[in-house]
Amino acid sequence: MNLRALLFTVGLLAALGSGAYWYAMDSRFITTDNAYLKFDKVTLSSEVSGTITSVLVKENQTVARGELLVTVDDAMYRVAREKAAARLKKAESGIRSLQASYRIKEAELALAMSNLSFAEKEYQRELNLSRNNLTSQATIDDRKHTLDVATESRVIIEKELAQLLASLNGRADAPLQEYSEVMEAQADLDLADINLQHTKVVAPFEGIVSHLPKLGQRLDPASPVLSLVSDKNAWIEANFKETDLVNLHVDQPVDIVVDAYPGRSWRGSVESLSAATGAEYAVLPPQNATGNWIKVVQRVPIRIRLQATQSDPILRAGMSAYVEIDTQASAL
């Protein structure tokens, strides 16, 4: 074999090896620039109706968890709470009054039982004396009348006692908070407290506020008040072609470049794969049963965990990114 043939053979083998290598690498790594930074984001809504009396933050201000952001006129809700508190006191007072009346009736019943027992003995004594003609019929009749009155008095008091016990839900000595009237009044007071608390809009987590309302603006229940975007725990939502998912798995390493910082890269890992394509979550999903159907490769959202550090530049929700996932799979 001459030198030219040898060089040709070596060159051919090198080209084949290089091609095989790049083919394998191309199959191992999947990339997309259809990727965006995401943060936890919520639209805070009003739980009550009313007029905004103060806006305590500025547009794009960083706020802490639990920080007061907006207040709604609470005059009506304070009055409602006072009424509910008054109804609770009235209910408790009513139960105490019934319990006191029940105890008094118990004492009256004990006295009536004692009087009845005495009247029975007196009547029986007169009957015994009458057998020996030692008493008059008038005395016997008087003792019989006294016995009848004592018997009727006992019956009346027992009925009144039963009515009081029914008003006390069958428990004359239960704690106040166990009576239905008190529980209902307490529930009304709790609801009034909740409504009063909802006149203050607070931050559910640390983040940046935007789209603030205007002072004096009228709010109704479920009306949007402002937006809050977290500035921590960012992740990437990357939309990969369905044909790229063959070797894609959770925890595979990812290299990330954010368009705003082209000279810097981040590391991450695949956190989860969506159960459906992005089109399935659309407000108006495509109708593929029509006659003019054209096949389009679908994209599946992939959530990528971002490994952030203290020295990272500021990342903002919605920023574009380029991601490369090492599937650690080879086509060879």
C-alpha positions as CSV (number, residue, x, y, z in Angstrom):
1,M,0.0,0.0,0.0
2,N,1.5,3.3,-1.1
3,L,1.5,6.4,1.1
4,R,-1.5,8.0,-0.8
5,A,-3.7,5.0,-0.2
6,L,-2.7,4.9,3.5
7,L,-3.5,8.6,4.0
8,F,-6.8,8.1,2.2
9,T,-7.7,5.2,4.5
10,V,-6.7,7.0,7.6
11,G,-8.7,10.1,6.5
12,L,-11.7,8.0,5.7
13,L,-11.6,6.3,9.1
14,A,-11.2,9.6,10.9
15,A,-14.1,11.0,9.0
16,L,-16.3,8.0,9.8
17,G,-15.2,8.1,13.5
18,S,-15.9,11.9,13.7
19,G,-19.2,11.5,12.1
20,A,-20.2,8.6,14.4
21,Y,-19.1,10.6,17.4
22,W,-21.1,13.7,16.5
23,Y,-24.1,11.5,15.6
24,A,-24.0,9.9,19.0
25,M,-23.6,13.3,20.7
26,D,-26.4,14.8,18.7
27,S,-28.7,11.9,19.9
28,R,-27.5,12.2,23.5
29,F,-28.1,16.0,23.9
30,I,-31.4,17.6,23.2
31,T,-31.8,21.4,23.1
32,T,-34.5,24.0,22.7
33,D,-34.7,27.8,22.9
34,N,-38.5,27.5,23.6
35,A,-37.8,27.9,27.3
36,Y,-38.7,30.6,29.8
37,L,-38.0,31.5,33.4
38,K,-40.9,31.0,35.8
39,F,-41.5,32.1,39.4
40,D,-44.5,31.5,41.7
41,K,-47.0,34.2,40.7
42,V,-50.4,35.0,42.2
43,T,-53.1,37.6,41.6
44,L,-54.4,38.6,45.0
45,S,-58.1,39.1,45.1
46,S,-60.5,40.9,47.4
47,E,-62.5,38.7,49.8
48,V,-64.9,41.5,50.7
49,S,-66.5,44.5,49.0
50,G,-65.5,48.0,49.8
51,T,-63.5,51.1,48.9
52,I,-59.7,51.0,49.0
53,T,-58.5,53.4,51.8
54,S,-54.8,52.9,51.5
55,V,-52.1,51.4,49.3
56,L,-49.1,50.8,51.4
57,V,-46.6,49.7,48.7
58,K,-45.2,51.0,45.5
59,E,-45.1,49.5,42.0
60,N,-42.4,46.8,41.7
61,Q,-41.6,47.0,45.4
62,T,-40.1,43.9,47.2
63,V,-42.3,42.9,50.1
64,A,-42.0,40.3,52.9
65,R,-44.4,37.5,53.7
66,G,-47.3,38.8,55.9
67,E,-46.6,42.5,55.0
68,L,-49.7,44.7,54.8
69,L,-50.2,45.8,51.2
70,V,-53.7,47.3,50.8
71,T,-56.6,48.2,53.2
72,V,-60.3,48.4,52.5
73,D,-62.8,50.6,54.3
74,D,-63.6,48.5,57.4
75,A,-66.3,50.7,59.1
76,M,-69.2,48.5,58.0
77,Y,-67.4,45.3,59.0
78,R,-66.5,46.7,62.5
79,V,-70.2,47.5,63.0
80,A,-71.1,44.0,61.9
81,R,-68.6,42.5,64.3
82,E,-70.1,44.6,67.2
83,K,-73.6,43.4,66.4
84,A,-72.3,39.8,66.3
85,A,-70.6,40.2,69.6
86,A,-73.8,41.7,71.1
87,R,-75.8,38.7,69.8
88,L,-73.3,36.3,71.4
89,K,-73.6,38.1,74.8
90,K,-77.4,38.0,74.4
91,A,-77.4,34.3,73.6
92,E,-75.1,33.5,76.6
93,S,-77.3,35.7,78.9
94,G,-80.4,33.9,77.7
95,I,-78.9,30.5,78.5
96,R,-77.7,31.6,81.9
97,S,-81.3,32.9,82.6
98,L,-82.8,29.6,81.6
99,Q,-80.3,27.7,83.7
100,A,-81.1,29.9,86.7
101,S,-84.9,29.4,86.1
102,Y,-84.3,25.7,85.9
103,R,-82.5,25.6,89.2
104,I,-85.3,27.7,90.8
105,K,-87.9,25.3,89.4
106,E,-85.9,22.3,90.8
107,A,-86.1,23.9,94.2
108,E,-89.8,24.6,93.8
109,L,-90.4,20.9,92.7
110,A,-88.5,19.7,95.8
111,L,-90.8,21.9,98.0
112,A,-93.9,20.7,96.1
113,M,-92.9,17.1,96.7
114,S,-92.4,17.8,100.4
115,N,-95.8,19.5,100.6
116,L,-97.4,16.6,98.7
117,S,-95.9,14.1,101.1
118,F,-97.1,16.1,104.1
119,A,-100.6,16.5,102.6
120,E,-100.8,12.7,102.0
121,K,-99.9,12.0,105.6
122,E,-102.4,14.6,106.9
123,Y,-105.2,13.2,104.7
124,Q,-104.4,9.6,105.7
125,R,-104.4,10.7,109.4
126,E,-107.8,12.2,109.1
127,L,-109.1,9.1,107.4
128,N,-107.8,6.9,110.3
129,L,-109.5,9.3,112.8
130,S,-112.8,9.1,111.0
131,R,-113.0,5.4,111.5
132,N,-113.4,6.1,115.3
133,N,-115.5,9.2,114.7
134,L,-112.8,11.4,116.1
135,T,-112.9,13.9,113.2
136,S,-115.4,15.7,111.1
137,Q,-116.2,15.3,107.4
138,A,-115.4,19.0,106.9
139,T,-111.8,18.4,108.2
140,I,-111.5,15.3,105.9
141,D,-112.6,17.4,102.9
142,D,-110.2,20.1,103.8
143,R,-107.3,17.7,103.9
144,K,-108.4,16.1,100.6
145,H,-108.5,19.5,99.0
146,T,-105.0,20.3,100.3
147,L,-103.8,17.0,98.9
148,D,-105.3,17.7,95.5
149,V,-103.7,21.1,95.3
150,A,-100.3,19.7,96.3
151,T,-100.6,17.0,93.6
152,E,-101.6,19.5,90.9
153,S,-98.8,21.9,91.9
154,R,-96.3,19.1,91.5
155,V,-97.6,18.2,88.0
156,I,-97.5,21.9,86.9
157,I,-93.9,22.4,88.2
158,E,-92.8,19.2,86.5
159,K,-94.2,20.4,83.2
160,E,-92.5,23.8,83.6
161,L,-89.3,22.0,84.4
162,A,-89.6,19.8,81.3
163,Q,-90.2,22.9,79.2
164,L,-87.1,24.6,80.6
165,L,-85.0,21.5,80.0
166,A,-86.2,21.3,76.4
167,S,-85.1,25.0,76.0
168,L,-81.7,23.9,77.3
169,N,-81.4,21.2,74.7
170,G,-81.9,18.5,77.4
171,R,-78.8,19.6,79.3
172,A,-79.3,22.1,82.1
173,D,-75.7,22.1,83.3
174,A,-73.8,22.1,80.0
175,P,-71.1,24.7,79.3
176,L,-72.4,27.8,77.5
177,Q,-70.5,27.1,74.3
178,E,-72.3,23.7,73.8
179,Y,-75.8,25.3,73.3
180,S,-77.0,25.7,69.7
181,E,-78.0,29.4,70.3
182,V,-74.5,30.2,71.6
183,M,-72.8,28.2,68.9
184,E,-74.7,30.0,66.1
185,A,-74.0,33.4,67.6
186,Q,-70.3,32.4,68.0
187,A,-70.2,31.4,64.3
188,D,-71.6,34.7,63.3
189,L,-68.9,36.5,65.4
190,D,-66.2,34.3,63.8
191,L,-67.5,35.2,60.3
192,A,-67.5,38.9,61.2
193,D,-63.9,38.6,62.5
194,I,-62.9,36.9,59.2
195,N,-64.6,39.6,57.1
196,L,-62.9,42.3,59.2
197,Q,-59.6,40.6,58.7
198,H,-60.1,40.4,55.0
199,T,-60.2,44.2,54.8
200,K,-56.4,44.0,55.0
201,V,-54.7,42.5,52.0
202,V,-51.3,40.9,53.0
203,A,-48.5,39.2,51.1
204,P,-48.8,35.4,51.2
205,F,-45.1,35.1,50.4
206,E,-42.0,37.2,49.8
207,G,-41.9,38.7,46.3
208,I,-42.4,41.8,44.1
209,V,-45.8,43.5,43.8
210,S,-47.2,45.0,40.6
211,H,-50.4,46.2,38.9
212,L,-51.4,48.1,42.1
213,P,-54.9,49.4,42.6
214,K,-55.8,53.1,42.9
215,L,-56.8,54.8,46.2
216,G,-60.6,55.0,46.4
217,Q,-61.1,52.2,43.9
218,R,-64.2,50.1,44.6
219,L,-63.6,46.4,45.1
220,D,-66.1,43.5,45.0
221,P,-65.5,39.9,46.2
222,A,-63.1,38.1,43.9
223,S,-62.0,41.4,42.3
224,P,-58.2,41.3,41.5
225,V,-56.3,43.7,43.7
226,L,-52.6,43.3,42.6
227,S,-50.1,40.8,41.4
228,L,-47.3,39.2,43.4
229,V,-44.3,37.5,41.8
230,S,-41.9,35.5,44.0
231,D,-38.2,36.4,43.6
232,K,-37.0,33.1,44.8
233,N,-37.0,29.4,43.7
234,A,-37.0,30.1,39.9
235,W,-37.5,27.2,37.5
236,I,-37.4,26.8,33.7
237,E,-40.4,25.8,31.6
238,A,-38.9,24.3,28.4
239,N,-41.2,23.1,25.6
240,F,-39.6,20.2,23.8
241,K,-40.8,18.4,20.7
242,E,-42.6,15.2,21.4
243,T,-40.0,13.4,19.3
244,D,-37.3,14.5,21.8
245,L,-38.9,12.7,24.8
246,V,-37.7,9.2,24.0
247,N,-34.7,9.2,26.4
248,L,-35.8,12.1,28.6
249,H,-36.1,11.3,32.3
250,V,-36.4,13.1,35.7
251,D,-33.1,14.2,37.3
252,Q,-31.1,14.4,34.0
253,P,-28.6,17.2,34.1
254,V,-29.3,20.4,32.2
255,D,-27.2,23.4,31.0
256,I,-29.0,26.7,30.8
257,V,-28.2,30.0,29.2
258,V,-30.5,33.0,29.8
259,D,-30.8,35.3,26.8
260,A,-30.4,38.4,29.1
261,Y,-27.0,37.1,30.3
262,P,-25.3,35.4,27.2
263,G,-21.9,35.1,28.9
264,R,-23.2,33.1,31.9
265,S,-24.6,29.6,32.3
266,W,-26.6,27.8,35.0
267,R,-26.8,24.2,35.9
268,G,-30.1,22.4,36.5
269,S,-31.9,19.1,36.4
270,V,-35.2,17.8,35.0
271,E,-37.8,18.1,37.7
272,S,-40.9,16.8,35.9
273,L,-42.5,16.1,32.6
274,S,-46.0,17.4,31.8
275,A,-48.8,14.8,31.4
276,A,-50.1,16.6,28.2
277,T,-48.9,18.7,25.4
278,G,-49.2,22.5,25.6
279,A,-52.0,22.4,23.1
280,E,-54.1,20.4,25.5
281,Y,-54.0,23.2,28.1
282,A,-55.1,25.9,25.6
283,V,-58.3,27.7,26.1
284,L,-59.4,26.7,22.6
285,P,-57.7,23.3,21.9
286,P,-57.1,22.5,18.2
287,Q,-59.8,20.5,16.5
288,N,-57.9,17.7,14.6
289,A,-61.1,16.1,13.3
290,T,-61.5,18.7,10.5
291,G,-61.0,18.1,6.8
292,N,-58.0,20.5,6.5
293,W,-55.9,18.8,9.2
294,I,-52.2,19.3,8.9
295,K,-49.9,17.3,11.2
296,V,-47.8,19.5,13.5
297,V,-45.2,18.2,15.9
298,Q,-46.5,18.9,19.4
299,R,-44.4,20.3,22.2
300,V,-44.5,19.0,25.8
301,P,-43.7,21.4,28.8
302,I,-40.8,20.2,30.9
303,R,-40.1,21.7,34.3
304,I,-36.4,22.2,35.0
305,R,-35.0,22.8,38.5
306,L,-32.6,25.7,38.4
307,Q,-29.5,25.6,40.7
308,A,-29.2,29.2,41.8
309,T,-26.3,30.8,43.8
310,Q,-25.9,34.0,45.8
311,S,-23.8,35.5,43.0
312,D,-26.4,35.1,40.3
313,P,-27.6,38.2,38.5
314,I,-31.3,39.2,38.8
315,L,-33.6,36.8,37.1
316,R,-37.1,37.9,36.1
317,A,-40.2,35.8,35.3
318,G,-40.7,35.3,31.6
319,M,-37.1,35.7,30.5
320,S,-36.1,33.6,27.5
321,A,-33.6,30.8,27.9
322,Y,-31.7,28.1,25.9
323,V,-31.5,24.7,27.5
324,E,-29.5,21.6,26.7
325,I,-30.3,18.3,28.4
326,D,-27.9,15.4,28.6
327,T,-30.1,12.3,28.2
328,Q,-26.9,10.2,28.7
329,A,-28.2,8.0,25.8
330,S,-26.2,7.1,22.7
331,A,-27.5,6.1,19.3
332,L,-24.5,3.8,18.7
